[in-house]
Amino acid sequence: MAKKSRTKARDQRSTESTPGEVGPRQPCPCGSGKRYKACHGAPGGGADAFVNRPFEGLPSECDIIALRELVPAGTAPLTLDPSVEGSDRKVTLCSLLPMAAPAMVRESGEIWLGLQVQHSFGDPARDLGAVLTKALAAAEAGETGVVGLTDAPGAGPRLQDLVTGDELDVTVHEGFDYWIADVEDKDSMAGALDQANEAAYPTARLTQVEAAYWTNVGTKEHLRWVMPEPEDQLLDALARLHAAGKDDIAPGSRLVGMFRAHGLLAPVWDLPVGTGPEALEDPAAQFAADLAAALADESPLSAEERAARSGLANRQVTIR
């Protein structure tokens, strides 16, 4: 009997994790479909080391996460660090490129860098740094076309080492027509473009707050807001607002939960159909102010707030 108790205790210890970490029996965040202990958490480092918060330190980290996980069609210019060879070249960060390409060197010499890609080697920022380095070399050599990775990139610069700036100027597009804006033979891509546009839900970025995105999925509308605060502090603050009845974004809205992405939390609200993004602007700004006040409150949570926090922590939602 004692042996069985020790085994049970060991199994419990092996599956415990602190907020933001990945338990060994949980799905690996890289998207492989394997358990973490059999993928990026495997002993001996069979795969590249998993980085829990890969975009930390980049300009507009929360928007980059949104472009990678939420936004169908979005772009943002990147400013290369002056020390990077070819730093005067125009580089655009894109949510999605044709065929989910990691990068493209256009006929104009401009480089497009894709966020929604098929590969994942544990550190997306390292992957992006490797792809951008390859694309810059190809552009300097006068080459055009798709640039990608076939294997884990290994040692080298991360995207943080190649770009500079404090924030990104994000543009959310109605569709993927920007794919062919500089293409002369537009008819050749018409089929792929139509297919991509049909799969893209209407999306808009709110203007008064950072990294908050409205979307209409047909039967529902949502607001999904990527937030930079540490998980424990954010959960406490959201619990205070919920207990105070201040977590509504619009009439009829409901905070249904949140998802984790690249080390950060993103609360999700369900909205009545017909709400639209414009109606969310002022309420979102007020919510941001209330959240800031709740984050600054260091008093112990009340019983009601603790109950709200427990409910929020357990309400995980899918990203799409």
Summary of the structure (lengths in Angstrom):
residues: 320
radius of gyration: 21.5
end to end distance: 46.0
largest distance: 75.6
contacts: 950
relative contact order: 0.12
helix: 35%
strand: 18%
